[in-house]
């Protein structure tokens, strides 16, 4: 008798120590999700932004779905750092028992997460990494961000149609940059434009002065540039302004990474008048975007604005809530991927869908930097509806 009492006492004590006591009947059982982005150094602002987007979504939709409490385990990628991401994703799945991985800022990080997901079949919902082929060998991966072809292909045509016939291209020498450069070159030259030169600055420690000088020597009408958000936009814009190209009227045709809302205040009025192409602007005119922006600002630190990373985080939360509800509080990897193929919903960026390639179909917008109520904004001036990952317009019904 005494022995039995002692045994159950020890069992309860062990459960308590390990935090394993069964939840009370009325408490929702946690469903753990791993969320990875930059939370330190120059990348910390991305984490602050994504946190505000998650908080905005949960303010609007609560934190319990089909009886499960959605718990995000947030982890720092430390910037483009695939070794760190590989280790962290392994730990999240094996030790922390997360059932899904999301976030993922840079292409090399998403590829590292894909390698782990291939072994464990854990679904991975990409927030940003933008190289098309990331998904090709990762069957449990779905993208909610964008691909650089998706924005660069329509942009090449738009450039020619708007009188830019002699363009110099600058694109970062890694996955999304090489893809952006090739995509722009193809659609631009097929539309009748001439590429007067191209350079590929490295991802790390960008110093643009020599590259901008090469552009100047080629005497273009405009410069097409893809560079990832973060440290690049400021470095490029400084070199561009210092070179005298801005004063000489040589326009920039950039992807929207360059006028990322998170950086606007630091970039300042040097961006005024710039054209860019992208899938999200804080200034997008819709009721859902106004709600997202309002709720975002109620959680964000004072200097943090909503940009393409924030909106895609908000949309990933929406997708997670829908897929957990559809599976009555569970995440089965195969059912999750089948459910996501063909999903459609309204995003603060406009209508979005996931196609049979597990990739995003969305509107692509041409924007110009203007001041709206005293604030720098990417004002949408043209819309190319329903563009797929290759930059082609497709039908969605
Ligand atoms: C990427 O690495 O895929 C990437 C990162 C930042 C961007 C765009 C693409 O702004």
Boltz pocket constraint, residues with backbone or C-beta under 6 A from the ligand:
constraints:
  - pocket:
      binder: B
      contacts: [[A, 105], [A, 106], [A, 107], [A, 108], [A, 128], [A, 129], [A, 130], [A, 131], [A, 176], [A, 227], [A, 228], [A, 229], [A, 257]]
      max_distance: 6.0
